[in-house]
Amino acid sequence: MKHKILKTTLFLSLLFFFFISLTAITTMIDPDEYIVKAGDIFFIQASIMDTLIVRSPVLPGGGLSLFPLADSVKVAGLSLTDTYNAINHKIGDNIPQNRILIQLGVISPIRFTAIGAISRPGEHIAESIVTLHQAIGIAGGTSSTASRKIKIMRGDRILTYDLNLLYAQGDTNENPFIMQDDVIIVEIAQNYVRIVTNSDTTNMIEVIELDDTEESIVEVIRKSTNRHHLSNMNTFTIERNNEFIVADKDFLLKPYDNMYISLHEMYVYVTGYIVRPGRFTFSANRDAHFYITQSGGTSPNGSMSKIYLVKENGELETYEGQRIEPGDVIYIPESLRSKVVSWLIPISTVVSLIYTVILVGVTMR
């Protein structure tokens, strides 16, 4: 008897944690905003004679099979809230609602479109639910003069979000989840300042829009994706109407000012088995492959299977997609094939010499 109670308790515990894990997925999204689509998978638990769990995907026709609990119900195109209600209503004819637990367990790939000042405009697919910031990354990022005030066309509504508030204040309300068939509209920035480097060549790092007609440098830095570097600086060179001004953090910037950064740390170095080793002006939000391409790619003996990153403090890391910082060194190692060849050449030379000696000895007999 005790053994049976233990098994029952264990089973119920597993069910509890199973549905808690599913809840963690769906609590991230607004059930009134999320529109159910083909490929989404629902898990339905019903307590009748015994506990029964049904795993049911939304079929291409939009239907959701509830067998053996009830007949099918059409849910594609409904909000998540309306879907839960429809399932409860359908099953409720046979089972009391207080004995039914429904969760959206798997979200099928999300299709969205990005247009405007974006690197790869067009239709894109996210394997699971993503935020606005992540969706822009999937579309290749914004152009250098893009506004951070992003519009999302969702059905007949236009929603506006300000990524400056996300970067400056960590306001996650400005970084919503992207829904099926959303259209992300990225416009050209208005009333902006440019942050640029001019060590060897002028290179624009990013464009930051002003919320007012004037904003201090410290306020602009808060919006920058490079604020952890810029915040360590005390003086800046500002270009305004072809005149240059040396300014501190309280200096008020105006639209179309250029703020110059002239530090040696604003480079990324590429070395190792590479076509053109050297230093390249830092460009925000670029990965290691961008700088490797800038340097001409790997040499015939180089390997991209493992890339190393030497941080400015001397620490060596294996590159796994982490953010590239100014002053970093990207190192391309020698390929295994090249190493094997370099080991075989002296061995083959020795073998050849031994063979020659043996051949000469046999000939002289």
ZIGI-V502101 format. One record per helix or strand of 3 or more residues. SS is the DSSP state (H for helix, E for strand). FROM is the first residue (numbers start at 0). LEN is the number of residues. If there is no record, write none. Layout:
ss=SS from=FROM len=LEN
ss=SS from=FROM len=LEN
//
This chain:
ss=H from=1 len=25
ss=E from=40 len=7
ss=E from=50 len=8
ss=H from=79 len=13
ss=H from=96 len=3
ss=E from=99 len=7
ss=E from=109 len=7
ss=E from=121 len=5
ss=H from=131 len=7
ss=E from=148 len=6
ss=E from=156 len=6
ss=H from=162 len=7
ss=H from=171 len=3
ss=E from=182 len=4
ss=E from=191 len=6
ss=E from=202 len=7
ss=E from=213 len=3
ss=H from=216 len=7
ss=H from=226 len=4
ss=E from=235 len=5
ss=E from=242 len=5
ss=E from=251 len=3
ss=E from=257 len=4
ss=H from=263 len=3
ss=E from=266 len=6
ss=E from=277 len=4
ss=H from=287 len=7
ss=E from=301 len=9
ss=E from=315 len=3
ss=E from=328 len=6
ss=H from=335 len=29
//
